[in-house]
């Protein structure tokens, strides 16, 4: 993995640290996700948004569930019925 160094204000660093704690991820992971989202959004044709873009803030927002429901087949028992 490559390293990118940026200078940010103390206030922005506090906000990043707070958001990372809330999401239970590292500050680096939070920055990677934000930059990836920005780059992906700027590469999409104007007016075209993916389902992930539209659901943006909802993805991963529910606490207390398994990280991936597909990892346990019992969650898929009623799928397709």
N, C-alpha and C positions, 0 to 999 in steps of 0.2 A: 504494500500500500504506500502511496506517495504522501508526502507531508506538505501542507500549505500553511503558511504563517500569515495571520492578519492582525491588524491592530484595531481594537474596539474600545469604546468608552467603558468606564467602570459600571455605569448604569446598565449598559447593554449586557455586560458580563453577568451582572446580578440577575437580569431577566432570563438569560440563557441558563444559568445555574438553577433558577427556580423552575423553569419549564422542564429541564432535564430531570430534576427530582420528581416533579409531578408525573412525568411519563415513565420514570424508573429506567432511564437510559443515560448513557454518558453524554457529556457536553459535545464530544466529538461526533457521536452518533446523531445527536440532534442537529448539529451543523451539517452533517452529510445529508440527512434527510431533507433539510430545508433547501440546500443547494441543489439537490437532485430534483426536488419539486419545482424549483424556479427554472432550472434548465429544461425540464420536460415541458413545462407550461410554455416557455418561450419558443420551443421547437414545434409545437402543435400548430396546425393551420388556424387562422383566426376563426373564432366561433365554434370550433370543434373541441369538445371536452369529453374526457373519458368518464366512466362511472366512478372510478377512483377519485377523479378531480371533483366530481359533484358530491361525493360522500365524504370528501376530505377530512373534516373535523370529527366525523363519526367513527372512522376506522380506528379501532383500538381504544375507544373511549369508555367501554364498559369494563369495570373492574370485577374480579372474582371469577371469571370464566377461564377455561383452559386457553392457552395462547393460540391454539389451532384446533378447532372442533373436529377437524378431519383426522386427527391423530388417534381418536378413540372411536372405534366403529359403532359403539352404542349410540352416538349422537346421530348416526346416519340411518338408524333402524327404520324410521318412517319416511325416509327420503323417497320422493317420487310417488307417494300414495295420495 
